[in-house]
Amino acid sequence: MKSNLALKMINGILVGKEFSFHKSSGPITIGRSTKSTIFINESTISRTQCTINFKKEKWYIEDCDGSHESLNGTWIYLTDEVKIKQNLIVRVGESVISLRLVT
């Protein structure tokens, strides 16, 4: 089971920055809100662009916070939560993020 998640910014203002999370980290939010787990100060990103959760022994990503869609959308145009697969690439605003499952 891959209980850890590694995020690497491969484009955008945080290019090269890496983040690691354990399944117990709780919801991971990405957005332009200073309260976001990963704060990206871009005008093309919603306050809460997307949320990543670990549940049912798998990692999932969904647009916004799950209660409604972000105004700017998350690339691959998420309308439902999507199970994260190895090396998934996600675009949020001008930023591109690589998601990698690790043990």
C-alpha positions as CSV (number, residue, x, y, z in Angstrom):
1,M,0.0,0.0,0.0
2,K,1.3,3.5,-0.9
3,S,0.4,5.5,2.1
4,N,2.6,8.6,1.3
5,L,2.2,11.1,-1.5
6,A,4.9,13.3,-3.0
7,L,4.1,16.4,-5.0
8,K,6.6,18.2,-7.2
9,M,5.9,21.5,-8.8
10,I,7.1,21.1,-12.4
11,N,5.9,24.5,-13.8
12,G,4.7,27.8,-12.3
13,I,5.9,30.1,-9.6
14,L,6.8,27.3,-7.2
15,V,8.7,25.3,-9.9
16,G,11.1,22.8,-8.3
17,K,9.5,22.8,-4.9
18,E,8.6,19.4,-3.4
19,F,6.0,18.4,-0.7
20,S,5.6,15.1,1.0
21,F,2.4,13.9,2.9
22,H,1.5,10.9,4.9
23,K,-2.0,9.4,4.9
24,S,-2.6,10.8,8.3
25,S,-1.8,14.4,7.1
26,G,-5.6,15.2,6.7
27,P,-7.0,17.0,3.8
28,I,-4.4,18.7,1.6
29,T,-5.6,21.9,0.0
30,I,-4.0,23.7,-2.9
31,G,-5.0,27.2,-3.7
32,R,-4.4,30.9,-3.4
33,S,-5.8,31.1,0.2
34,T,-3.0,31.7,2.7
35,K,-4.8,28.9,4.7
36,S,-4.1,26.4,1.9
37,T,-1.7,23.5,2.7
38,I,0.1,24.5,-0.6
39,F,-0.3,28.2,-1.1
40,I,0.1,29.4,-4.8
41,N,-0.2,33.1,-5.2
42,E,-1.6,33.2,-8.8
43,S,-4.7,35.1,-9.9
44,T,-5.8,32.2,-12.1
45,I,-6.2,29.9,-9.1
46,S,-9.2,29.7,-6.8
47,R,-8.9,30.2,-3.1
48,T,-9.3,26.4,-2.8
49,Q,-8.5,25.0,-6.2
50,C,-8.4,21.4,-5.2
51,T,-8.3,19.0,-2.3
52,I,-6.4,15.8,-1.8
53,N,-7.6,13.1,0.7
54,F,-6.5,9.6,1.7
55,K,-9.5,7.4,2.3
56,K,-10.3,3.7,1.7
57,E,-6.6,3.1,1.6
58,K,-6.2,5.3,-1.6
59,W,-5.4,8.9,-2.4
60,Y,-8.0,11.0,-4.2
61,I,-8.1,14.5,-5.7
62,E,-11.2,16.6,-6.3
63,D,-11.9,20.1,-7.6
64,C,-12.3,22.7,-4.8
65,D,-13.2,21.3,-1.4
66,G,-15.8,18.8,-2.5
67,S,-18.8,21.0,-1.6
68,H,-18.7,22.9,-4.9
69,E,-16.4,23.3,-8.0
70,S,-13.7,25.9,-8.1
71,L,-14.4,28.8,-10.4
72,N,-11.2,28.2,-12.4
73,G,-11.4,24.4,-12.7
74,T,-8.6,21.9,-12.1
75,W,-7.0,20.5,-15.3
76,I,-8.4,17.2,-16.3
77,Y,-11.6,19.1,-15.5
78,L,-12.5,17.3,-12.3
79,T,-16.2,17.1,-11.6
80,D,-15.9,14.1,-9.2
81,E,-13.1,12.9,-7.1
82,V,-10.5,10.9,-9.0
83,K,-8.3,8.2,-7.6
84,I,-4.6,9.3,-7.9
85,K,-2.5,7.0,-10.0
86,Q,1.2,6.9,-10.1
87,N,2.8,10.0,-11.7
88,L,-0.5,11.8,-12.3
89,I,0.0,15.3,-13.7
90,V,-2.4,18.0,-12.6
91,R,-2.6,21.6,-13.7
92,V,-3.9,24.3,-11.4
93,G,-3.8,27.8,-13.0
94,E,-0.3,28.2,-14.5
95,S,1.2,25.6,-12.2
96,V,1.7,22.0,-13.1
97,I,2.1,19.4,-10.3
98,S,3.4,15.8,-10.5
99,L,1.8,13.5,-7.9
100,R,3.7,10.4,-7.0
101,L,2.6,7.6,-4.7
102,V,5.4,6.4,-2.3
103,T,5.6,3.8,0.5
